[in-house]
Amino acid sequence: MERFTVTVQFPDGTTRIFDAGANEYILDAARRAGIELPSLCERGWCTTCAVRVLEGTVDQTDSLRFYPEDAEAGFALPCTGKPRSDLRLLTHQTAAMRRHRDAHHLPVPRGT
């Protein structure tokens, strides 16, 4: 199976690096590496796990609620996102993704 290197950058500036298979959710790969990332529904619906894609490509076809505008703005949902290249991600982007969705009149989960 093809594998990719994923670098996650946390808001405090620390980074962690792990590998993820092409058919593996990024969140699952992070957990396997002992890295805890925010998550809640784990179905690509709630945006709790939202990240910014700083480099690379993420496949979101398994997400229940992910829009082309989200990808265009550089967001991804690692709970249901699979790597399609090496990645560099900025974590803890829930509030930014919600602002983006509000601005583009896209559904935003509330209460999560």
C-alpha atoms as one frame of an Amber mdcrd trajectory, in Angstrom:
protein
   0.000   0.000   0.000   1.219   3.471  -0.828   2.195   5.496   2.253   2.573
   9.216   2.806   4.278  11.396   5.395   1.909  13.617   7.382   3.249  16.565
   9.364   0.781  18.146  11.779   1.451  21.564  13.216  -0.315  22.492  16.440
  -1.347  26.064  17.328   1.513  26.302  19.851   3.993  25.744  17.005   4.936
  22.162  17.839   4.906  19.610  15.054   4.508  15.852  14.909   5.200  13.584
  11.956   3.635  10.205  11.168   2.897   8.050   8.155  -0.513   7.222   6.721
  -1.584   4.769   4.062  -3.470   5.896   0.995  -6.567   4.013   2.189  -6.286
   5.078   5.832  -8.042   7.976   7.502  -5.576  10.583   8.685  -7.116  10.619
  12.170  -6.666   6.843  12.496  -3.039   7.078  11.389  -2.392   9.857  13.910
  -3.861   7.765  16.709  -1.767   4.775  15.656   1.268   7.048  16.057   0.112
   8.148  19.528  -0.981  11.611  18.408  -4.299  12.931  19.715  -6.196  15.272
  17.420  -9.596  16.849  18.114 -12.559  14.781  16.943 -16.189  14.139  17.782
 -18.499  12.539  15.208 -15.752  10.897  13.132 -18.030  10.832  10.102 -17.029
  14.049   8.338 -20.026  15.960   9.603 -19.326  18.087  12.683 -16.063  19.939
  11.730 -14.532  19.361  15.207 -11.439  17.833  13.595 -11.006  20.577  10.967
  -7.469  21.313   9.768  -5.914  23.631   7.206  -4.038  21.900   4.432  -0.782
  23.825   4.135   0.725  21.367   1.639  -0.626  18.325  -0.158  -3.941  16.797
  -1.174  -6.637  15.081   0.913  -9.411  12.841  -0.459 -12.696  13.706   1.330
 -15.052  11.427  -0.612 -15.957   9.486   2.563 -17.083  12.637   4.413 -20.805
  13.061   5.015 -20.687  16.853   4.775 -17.708  18.363   2.958 -18.112  20.917
   0.194 -15.946  21.984  -2.759 -15.771  25.434  -1.140 -14.183  23.850   1.942
 -11.411  22.322  -0.157 -10.945  25.552  -2.122 -10.463  27.409   1.184  -7.828
  24.866   2.241  -9.769  22.927   4.872  -9.889  19.177   5.444 -11.545  16.783
   7.883  -8.934  14.194   8.940 -11.553  11.892  10.507 -12.656  10.888   7.011
  -9.829  12.320   4.930  -7.277  10.091   3.210  -3.886  11.348   2.053  -3.180
  11.537  -1.657   0.299  13.013  -1.176   2.632  13.962   1.639   0.801  16.461
   3.840   1.453  19.408   6.123  -1.628  20.248   8.223  -2.452  22.970  10.755
  -4.680  21.551  13.498  -7.493  23.052  15.605  -9.247  24.921  12.780 -12.872
  24.317  13.804 -13.684  27.991  14.434 -12.052  29.095  11.174 -13.947  26.470
   9.185 -17.222  27.506  10.806 -16.579  31.159   9.910 -15.800  30.071   6.349
 -19.020  28.080   6.094 -21.093  30.922   7.574 -19.573  33.344   5.059 -20.427
  30.997   2.174 -23.921  30.125   3.436 -22.995  26.460   3.919 -24.421  24.281
   6.714 -22.555  24.640   9.993 -23.181  22.124  12.786 -24.170  23.778  16.027
 -23.683  22.568  19.564 -20.509  20.578  18.914
